[in-house]
Amino acid sequence: MKYSVIRKLKNDQTLYEKTYKLLNERIQLKIEETLGLHGFTFDEVKVQHEKHPDKYTTTFAELEELDKSRTLVKKERDKINDYFNEIDRDIEAMSEMEKKVFKAKYLYGLSHADIAAKLDCSEKTIQRIIKEINDDKTVDEEIKENS
């Protein structure tokens, strides 16, 4: 597991959150400014479009495109959130020693020798613990599977 991969996912998560919020704001602005429907949601505009197709056709098509983008962004954001929740569960399941090694290795980037010195154990023990931590799958493998 590489902390740089986790950090990249965290940056992606932030980007998806901002993009999702921006798309919601654009949809709401278009509904209010273009259609003059204050306080309406996209789903409510769909109903209005069915009642008055000519009046809303162009704007509704634009809203549908924005909604498609918003749905895709939400799916990506949710995938990343699910992945981070899984990481949290995996970390919680670790022993105290594994947590210390994980933190030293992946958050602080310490070498095996430095971790062994800090935790007063052998480098072989640290290597074994890191192997156990990485035994299931690496972050890179999981990202490829979830893509």
N, C-alpha and C positions, 0 to 999 in steps of 0.2 A: 504494500500500500504506500502510495506516495502522497505526502501532505500537499504537494503542488497540485495534484489532481483534485483533492478535496477543496483546496482554495479556489481552483478554477470553477468547480461546480458551485461553490458558494457565490462567486462573482456572477455566474450564469443565473443562479437563482435570483439574485438582486436585480439583474437585468430583466428577467421575465416578470418579476413583481412590478417593476416600473413600467414595462411595456403593457402589461395587463391593465394597470391603473390608467395609463394614457389612453388605451383603446376604449375603456369604459367612459372616460371623460369625452373623447371624440364622439362616441355614439350619443351620449347625453346632449352634447352641444348641438349636434346635427338634428336631433329630435326637437330640441327647443328652438333653435334659431331658424332652421330651414322649414320645419313643419309647424312651428308655433305651438307645439304640444308640451307645455310645462308640466313636469312631474310624471311624465309617462315613461314606462320602461320599454325596452325593445320588444318584448312579448306583447305589450299593449298596442304598440304601433303595428305589429303584424295584424292584429284584429282590425285596426282602423284601415289598413291597406286593403283588407278583404272587402270592407264596406265601401271604400272610395278608391278603387284601383288607379284611376287616372290621376288624381291629385297627388298620390304618394309614390307612384311608380319609380321615378328616377331616384328619389331620395331613399326609398326602400331598398333598391338594388345596391346603393352605396352602403347602406346600413348592414345589409346582408354580408357584404364583403368584409366590413369591419368586424362583424360578429364572427365570421369564419376565422379571421386572424386572431381574435380574442380567444376563441375556443382552442385553437392550436397552441397559443401561448400558455393558456391555462393547463393544458395537458402536459406540456414540457415542464412547467413550474411544479405541477403535482408529482411528476416523475422524480424530479430532483428532491422535493420534500420527502417523498416516500423513501428515497435512497438515504437521505440523512437520518430519517427515523430508524431505518435498518442499521445504520452505523451506530446510532445511539444505543439501540438494543444490543448489538454485538459488544459494544464497550461495557455496557452494564453487566453482561454475562461473564466478563473477564474476572479473573482473580485479582486481588490487590496488586500482586507483583506484576501480572500482565499489564494492568492499567499503568503502572509506573513505567514499565519498559515501553509500552505503546506511546505514552506521552513524551518520554525522552527521545525516542526514535523518530516519531512522525510529527510531533509538534515542535520539538526543539532541534531536531536533526543531529543528535549526538551520535558519535561512532559507538560501535559495540564495546570498545575498550573503555570509553568515557562512561558509558552506562554501567558497565561492570564495576568500575571504580566508585561511582556514585552510590550504587546499590550494594556494595561490598559483597560481590559474588564473582564467579569466574566468567570469563568471556564466552566460554562454551555454554554456560547456563543461559546467558543473554541470547546467544545464537539459537539455542533450542526454543526459548520462549518466543522469539521473533518468528521462528519457523512455525510454531503452533498458532501464533496469531494469524499468519499468512496462509495457513494450511488449507482453509476452505477455498477461497478464491481471492485473487487480487482485485483491487479497485478497478484496474484497467480492464480485466476480464468481465467484471460485472457491468461496467459502463458499455462495453461492446454488446453484451447480451441484452441490455435494456434499451439499446438504440434502435 
